[in-house]
Amino acid sequence: MNADGSVDVWFGPKAPAGKESNWVQTIPGKAWFMILRLYGPLEPWFAKTWRPDDIEHMP
């Protein structure tokens, strides 16, 4: 968890050094997509005043 309460999740065929606990393995050459599942979303979700950030490429 970051100081601001956010969490970084890493996607790729190999885990970045030191990021193994927040890593989701992908298969090289295969497509993938992300699904966000919310359990008990709060009012900002329903009011459409909150949305998750876009996925960012981290080379």
C-alpha positions as YAML, in Angstrom:
chain: A
units: angstrom
residues:
- id: 1
  name: MET
  ca: [0.00, 0.00, 0.00]
- id: 2
  name: ASN
  ca: [1.27, 3.45, -0.90]
- id: 3
  name: ALA
  ca: [1.35, 6.40, 1.53]
- id: 4
  name: ASP
  ca: [-1.79, 7.88, -0.09]
- id: 5
  name: GLY
  ca: [-3.77, 4.64, 0.40]
- id: 6
  name: SER
  ca: [-3.50, 3.54, -3.23]
- id: 7
  name: VAL
  ca: [-2.12, 0.16, -4.29]
- id: 8
  name: ASP
  ca: [0.11, -0.57, -7.29]
- id: 9
  name: VAL
  ca: [-0.53, -3.86, -9.10]
- id: 10
  name: TRP
  ca: [2.03, -5.05, -11.65]
- id: 11
  name: PHE
  ca: [1.10, -7.13, -14.73]
- id: 12
  name: GLY
  ca: [3.69, -8.95, -16.83]
- id: 13
  name: PRO
  ca: [5.33, -12.28, -17.60]
- id: 14
  name: LYS
  ca: [7.94, -11.74, -14.84]
- id: 15
  name: ALA
  ca: [7.54, -10.01, -11.50]
- id: 16
  name: PRO
  ca: [9.51, -6.79, -11.05]
- id: 17
  name: ALA
  ca: [12.15, -7.15, -8.34]
- id: 18
  name: GLY
  ca: [10.58, -6.52, -4.95]
- id: 19
  name: LYS
  ca: [7.02, -6.35, -6.36]
- id: 20
  name: GLU
  ca: [6.20, -10.09, -6.29]
- id: 21
  name: SER
  ca: [3.34, -9.71, -3.80]
- id: 22
  name: ASN
  ca: [1.49, -7.22, -6.05]
- id: 23
  name: TRP
  ca: [2.15, -9.01, -9.35]
- id: 24
  name: VAL
  ca: [-0.28, -10.73, -11.74]
- id: 25
  name: GLN
  ca: [1.39, -13.02, -14.26]
- id: 26
  name: THR
  ca: [0.57, -12.64, -17.96]
- id: 27
  name: ILE
  ca: [1.50, -14.99, -20.79]
- id: 28
  name: PRO
  ca: [3.80, -13.53, -23.48]
- id: 29
  name: GLY
  ca: [2.06, -13.23, -26.84]
- id: 30
  name: LYS
  ca: [-1.43, -13.73, -25.36]
- id: 31
  name: ALA
  ca: [-4.02, -11.01, -24.91]
- id: 32
  name: TRP
  ca: [-5.52, -10.20, -21.50]
- id: 33
  name: PHE
  ca: [-8.09, -7.85, -20.07]
- id: 34
  name: MET
  ca: [-8.84, -6.51, -16.64]
- id: 35
  name: ILE
  ca: [-12.14, -6.71, -14.77]
- id: 36
  name: LEU
  ca: [-12.85, -4.67, -11.66]
- id: 37
  name: ARG
  ca: [-15.16, -6.38, -9.19]
- id: 38
  name: LEU
  ca: [-16.49, -4.25, -6.33]
- id: 39
  name: TYR
  ca: [-17.98, -5.82, -3.22]
- id: 40
  name: GLY
  ca: [-20.27, -3.40, -1.40]
- id: 41
  name: PRO
  ca: [-19.50, -0.28, -3.46]
- id: 42
  name: LEU
  ca: [-20.14, 3.04, -1.77]
- id: 43
  name: GLU
  ca: [-22.33, 5.94, -2.93]
- id: 44
  name: PRO
  ca: [-19.61, 7.62, -5.07]
- id: 45
  name: TRP
  ca: [-19.66, 4.57, -7.36]
- id: 46
  name: PHE
  ca: [-23.41, 4.79, -7.86]
- id: 47
  name: ALA
  ca: [-23.34, 8.60, -8.17]
- id: 48
  name: LYS
  ca: [-20.58, 8.20, -10.80]
- id: 49
  name: THR
  ca: [-18.33, 10.64, -8.93]
- id: 50
  name: TRP
  ca: [-15.59, 8.00, -8.53]
- id: 51
  name: ARG
  ca: [-13.97, 5.78, -11.09]
- id: 52
  name: PRO
  ca: [-10.73, 3.80, -11.09]
- id: 53
  name: ASP
  ca: [-7.67, 5.31, -12.71]
- id: 54
  name: ASP
  ca: [-6.54, 4.16, -16.13]
- id: 55
  name: ILE
  ca: [-3.92, 1.45, -16.43]
- id: 56
  name: GLU
  ca: [-0.47, 3.01, -16.91]
- id: 57
  name: HIS
  ca: [2.42, 1.44, -18.80]
- id: 58
  name: MET
  ca: [5.50, 1.18, -16.59]
- id: 59
  name: PRO
  ca: [8.54, 0.18, -18.68]
...
